[in-house]
Every structure is written in C-alpha cells, then in structure tokens.
Amino acid sequence: MGLSERNRASLIRRREVELLEILFGKAALASAAKVATKIAIDVKNDFKILKSDFRVNIIGFSKDGLDSEDNILIKKSDIQENYSIDNNETKYRAEFYKDGKFYGMIVLNFLKDNQ
C-alpha cells in the first residue's frame, strides 16, 4: 500500500530537514524558511555545501570533472540565471541524491544587496 499524500509530504519534509542539518549544520535550521514541502536557505554572498554521502547537483552550476557539486564555494554569478525558479533570478535549486536516487532538494535564496 502506498503512502497517503499527507504521509508523503511529512516524509519529504523530514528528509529535507535532515539534509539541511547534515549539509549546513544545526545553525542553518534556525534560519530556514519552510515553504510547502521545500526548505529555503538565505544566501548573502556565497555558499558551500559540506561533503557528505549525498551527490549534490546545483541546478544551473557546472564545472568540468565534478560528480558532485559539494565542498565548492559557489557565488550567484557562478550559476546560470536562466535556471532560476523565480522571475527576480534570486532562487535556485540544490538537489540531493543518495544511492543514485533523488533524495530531496532545497531552495537557495540569494539576498539582494540591501538585505
């Protein structure tokens, strides 16, 4: 029997919170904004996702020779703007895979200079 929609959303949220804590540390949990079943992280200038058992794919970022886009300092200018998920070109996806399967995602929200 499959998961109900409510149980599926709860599982997704637990996975995203687990990803957030593993990859950014416990302090990031306090600043995370939960939107539907997605977690958004505010980024001022740049970010680095810590090395873990997950394969990381920053949508719109590309660097030759990388299997996983973790342990790299990334700025907004390193990500192609046409991959933004909003019209202001400030929000981008980071997807996580484990054992070759999609595990979850977070939204990287680049703050404007005046925030």
C-alpha positions as CSV (number, residue, x, y, z in Angstrom):
1,M,0.0,0.0,0.0
2,G,1.4,3.4,-0.9
3,L,1.9,6.4,1.3
4,S,-1.0,8.9,1.7
5,E,-0.4,12.4,0.4
6,R,-0.1,13.7,3.9
7,N,2.4,11.0,4.9
8,R,4.4,11.6,1.7
9,A,4.7,15.3,2.5
10,S,5.8,14.5,6.0
11,L,8.5,12.2,4.8
12,I,9.7,14.7,2.3
13,R,9.9,17.4,5.0
14,R,11.8,15.1,7.3
15,R,14.3,14.3,4.6
16,E,14.8,18.0,3.7
17,V,15.4,18.9,7.4
18,E,17.9,16.0,7.7
19,L,19.7,17.3,4.5
20,L,19.8,20.8,5.8
21,E,21.2,19.7,9.2
22,I,23.8,17.4,7.6
23,L,25.0,19.7,4.9
24,F,24.8,23.2,6.5
25,G,24.9,22.4,10.3
26,K,22.4,22.8,13.0
27,A,22.6,26.6,13.0
28,A,21.1,26.6,9.5
29,L,17.9,25.0,10.8
30,A,17.1,28.2,12.8
31,S,17.3,30.4,9.7
32,A,15.5,28.0,7.3
33,A,12.1,29.1,5.9
34,K,9.8,26.2,5.3
35,V,7.7,26.8,2.2
36,A,5.2,24.0,1.4
37,T,7.5,20.9,1.3
38,K,10.6,22.8,0.3
39,I,13.2,24.4,2.5
40,A,14.8,27.7,1.5
41,I,18.2,28.9,2.7
42,D,19.1,32.6,2.5
43,V,22.5,33.2,0.9
44,K,24.2,36.6,1.3
45,N,27.3,36.3,-1.0
46,D,28.3,32.7,-1.5
47,F,27.7,29.2,0.0
48,K,29.4,25.8,0.3
49,I,27.6,22.6,0.8
50,L,29.6,20.3,3.0
51,K,30.9,17.0,1.8
52,S,28.6,14.1,2.7
53,D,27.3,10.8,1.4
54,F,24.9,12.7,-0.9
55,R,25.6,13.6,-4.5
56,V,24.8,17.3,-4.9
57,N,23.5,19.0,-8.1
58,I,23.2,22.8,-8.0
59,I,20.8,23.4,-10.9
60,G,22.5,25.9,-13.3
61,F,26.0,25.4,-12.0
62,S,28.6,23.5,-14.0
63,K,32.3,22.7,-13.6
64,D,34.1,20.1,-15.6
65,G,35.2,16.9,-13.9
66,L,32.8,17.0,-10.9
67,D,30.5,14.2,-10.0
68,S,29.1,16.1,-7.0
69,E,28.9,19.8,-6.6
70,D,29.7,19.8,-2.9
71,N,32.7,21.2,-1.0
72,I,33.0,24.1,-3.5
73,L,32.5,27.8,-2.7
74,I,29.8,29.0,-5.1
75,K,28.6,32.6,-5.8
76,K,25.4,33.6,-7.5
77,S,27.4,34.7,-10.6
78,D,28.6,31.0,-10.9
79,I,25.0,29.9,-11.6
80,Q,23.3,30.5,-14.9
81,E,20.4,32.9,-14.4
82,N,18.0,31.1,-16.7
83,Y,17.9,28.2,-14.2
84,S,16.4,30.5,-11.5
85,I,13.0,29.3,-10.3
86,D,11.7,32.9,-9.8
87,N,11.3,36.0,-12.0
88,N,13.8,38.0,-9.8
89,E,16.5,35.5,-10.6
90,T,17.3,35.0,-6.9
91,K,16.2,31.5,-6.1
92,Y,17.9,28.3,-7.3
93,R,17.5,24.6,-6.6
94,A,20.0,22.3,-5.0
95,E,19.1,18.6,-5.5
96,F,20.5,15.7,-3.4
97,Y,20.8,12.1,-4.5
98,K,21.7,9.0,-2.5
99,D,22.5,5.6,-3.9
100,G,21.6,7.0,-7.4
101,K,18.1,8.1,-6.3
102,F,16.6,11.5,-5.7
103,Y,16.5,12.2,-2.0
104,G,15.4,15.8,-1.7
105,M,16.0,19.4,-2.6
106,I,16.4,22.8,-1.0
107,V,16.0,26.3,-2.5
108,L,19.0,28.7,-2.3
109,N,17.6,32.2,-1.9
110,F,20.2,34.8,-2.8
111,L,19.5,38.0,-0.9
112,K,19.5,41.4,-2.5
113,D,22.5,43.7,-1.7
114,N,20.3,45.8,0.7
115,Q,19.1,42.9,2.9
